[in-house]
Amino acid sequence: MADNAQSGKVYLVGAGPGDPELLTLKGQRCIAHADVLIYDYLAARTLLAHARPDCECIYVGKKGGDHTLAQEGINALLVEKAQSGRVVTRLKGGDPFIFGRGGEEAEVLQAAGIDFEIVPGVTSAIAAPAYAGIPLTHRQFTSTVAFVTGHEDPTKSGSDIDWPSLAKGIGTLVFLMGVKNLPHIVAQLRRHGRPADTPVALVRWGSTTRQRTVTGTLDDIVERARAAGMKAPAIIVVGQVVRLRETLQWFEKRPLLGKRIVVTRARAQASDLVQRLNDLGADCIECPTIQVVPPESWTALDAALERLAQYGWLVFTSVNGVDAFFQRLFETGRDVRVLGHLRTAAIGPATAQRLRRYGLTTDILPDTYQAESVVEAFSRQPIDGQRILLPRAMEARTVLPESLTAMGAVVDEIAVYRTVQSTENAPLLLEALEAGNVDMVTFTSSSTVRNFKALLPEGLDPAVLEKVAVACIGDITADTAKRLGFRVDLVAPVFTIEGLSDAILHYYHSAKTA
């Protein structure tokens, strides 16, 4: 490889088959370090979240003959960006060297004297059958497997595929990009001796929440695929191993598979909910309607930190309040030792767990996770005349400080963070709503409801929301949703992310069995 000090470097990275968790660790590192990210249609969009904020992201996807940029243009773009001295990550669906034209791109980089690396990815040829419950090899069925393109280069004068050998000599055949040519593939295999009763499976959008599988035999698979409306992207598996799907299928049994659920929580807090729903099979649209930001001034909290010795209690009502408080505590040169004399209270196990990360346990954790329960718990504590520090959101309800004050406590309610409206992914949300591609919207606080409502255009057809279920954490959030005109379909009785996930699961299970 030629040495060119003026050139950057290109990483040809396999993005995997669609499930973003199948990206390799090295692939993730290449995305995170890229100055330029050039990605394909089949590379999961969620992988872009690993890129730096200043990374230049360029989409060059190809879909069903609709090419954003021809291959020659992609090659030239890779060279241009690298020659400008930048680190380029070329993100390709699946594996770059399995029908991904990665070899051609590497040849162009070699010829231009540009340093490059190949980062293999999980190919859909392996992942899609696995997620459909089809092992490509099995000692009782076959020890041979072949990957075949279902879409040869149309500029070639003839086919390079040895159909007689494939039909009779290979146990399992996996065709990529072959849905449009399924009748031709079936005809060639039958013509060259593959029995008509050979099992066949088509797996569309393998490893994603949109996965769908159709099975049959060489005798009837064309008609079955047509009746099911199977289209690209899909892989075709031919062989006796397809029979194992009857007992080994697992992915498509997940209870929320195919349900499209909008998560409106702030992105920093959304990951747990998204992960839980994804694990249950849901396709989550992350549309944070709120963003957590610092208060306009730290003056009030700084003054409270100066007089910490005067306080007897430290009360937290949210994870955000815990993080903001300790961040400022550390920024002022203090550590948890200055809190040793304080007793603590927390609303909810998540808040208590976050408090433990900073080295403190909570003295009060109410049975239910709202302000009224904290008030009840404090009714059994001698707080008359005691000073309580309450760091929380600027927009928080007044029930807690007013009730504690009525008990004789001196409450310093200090804003340590604000929630402001976020419009991130709003166009994607509105597009999905208007297309009827949303099954449920989740709200985790009153502010998420208010800001979601503000995102909806005034002229939005009310019918768009008629078939969209609304799920809320807690009665207070649900009441806000109802006041703003939403029909609330379920309220999580346990005010946690796990409680909300369980409630959603129960909702759809009940609807299915009704």
Buried (B, 14 or more C-beta within 10 A) or exposed (E): EEEBEEBBBBBBBBBBBBBBEBBBEBBBBBBEBBBBBBBBBBBBEBBBEBBEEEBBBBBBBBEEEEBBBEBEEBBBBBBEBBBEEBBBBBBBBBBBBBBBBBEEBBEBBEEBBBBBEBBBBBBBBBBBBBBBBBBBEBEEBBEEBBBBBBBBEEEEEEEEBEBEEBBEEBBBBBBBBBBBBBEEBBBBBBEBEBEEEBBBBBBBBBBBBBBBBBBBBBBBBBEBBEEBEBEBBBBBBBBBBBBBBEEBBEBBEBBBBBBBBBBBBBBEBBEBBBBBBBEBBBBBBBBBBBBBBEBEEBEBBEEBBEEBEEBBBBBBBBBBBBBBBBEBBEEEEBEEEEBEEBBBBBBBBBBBEBBEEBEBEBBBBBEBBBBBBBBEBBEEBEBEEBBBBBBBBBBBBEBBBEBBBEBEBBBBBBBBBBBEBBBBBBEBBBEBBEEEEBBBBBBBBBBBBBBBBEBBEEEEEEEBBEEBBBBBBBBBBBBBBBEBEBEBBBBBEBBBBBBBBBBBBEBBEEEEEE
